[in-house]
Amino acid sequence: MRRLFKRLNAQNTNHVRAIEGDAAYLLQHVFAPQSLSEVWINFSDPWPKERHHNRRLIQDTFVKILAERLKPGGEVTIATDHADYATWITDILTRQSHLQSIYATPSVHQLPGRTPTKYEQKAIDAGVPIHYFVWRQKSEPSVETRIQKVGNMPNIVLEGAYQREDILTHIARATDQVWRETHGDMQVVIKMTDIYGQLPDNHGLISVMVREGELVQYFGISLLFRKNNQLLIKLAPMGQPRPTWGIKKAVQKVADLILETHPHLWLASSTVGL
């Protein structure tokens, strides 16, 4: 992002808006139906291992939402130098009905007038074939609007007698455990990946991953051990998480883990609101 802004300033360009976030999530929740004339997807991660294919950006659901967001006649251009990913993209595009290739084939190896990216030029110089997909909206799909509302930052205060080391040890045993929840029609996955218990100012930190449909967030949950027999559980100032349902559920999970092994603690207050 810093490099982008530096180039925009050098060119005195003021008609560009940049958004940092998950592409699939932003496409669904930020852009209105039939609002985009062109979409460019340059060399998204191919995730070559089979067990990681569900992390690829180009999925059936993503293409459906993309078709809904394009204006009539709008186009999407996708570029990849990964042959297996190109086959994957071809399969997904050819089994939907709202977008159609502007060429006689699903993809081509050259695009007249295209200015290659730095990464793209390296691949071309190395003789690696580039697969370009240019597909145009040919019919207007029915639009299914789904907006995930964002609420207040989740905080939980526990009160009562506790041993700091006992709490940290118990949570450490839960790292790498996976919780799967259903929220409406959305699958939610919560995983605590690590815990750091010896931080300054009576502070513990849990690193967490939450996947809600197409949105994946990596963030931290702080444990603030206060002197008045209080324990504050809140989002850490890292990762810039959006306080979605899954984020709130993760904070609640941490509190539940602590309460289940510390009978002298009780819930004093909560803004989670699930």
Secondary structure, DSSP 8 states (H G I E B T S, - for coil): -HHHHHHHHHTT--S-----S-HHHHHHHTS-TT-EEEEEEES-----SGGGGGG-S--HHHHHHHHHHEEEEEEEEEEE--HHHHHHHHHHHHT-SSEEESSSSS-BS--TT----HHHHHHHHTT---EEEEEEE-S---------------EEEEEE---HHHHHHHHHHHTT-EEEEEETTEEEEEEEEEEEEEETTTEEEEEEEEEETTEEEEEEEEEEE-TTSEEEEEE-SSS-----HHHHHHHHHHHHHHHTT-TTEEEEEE----
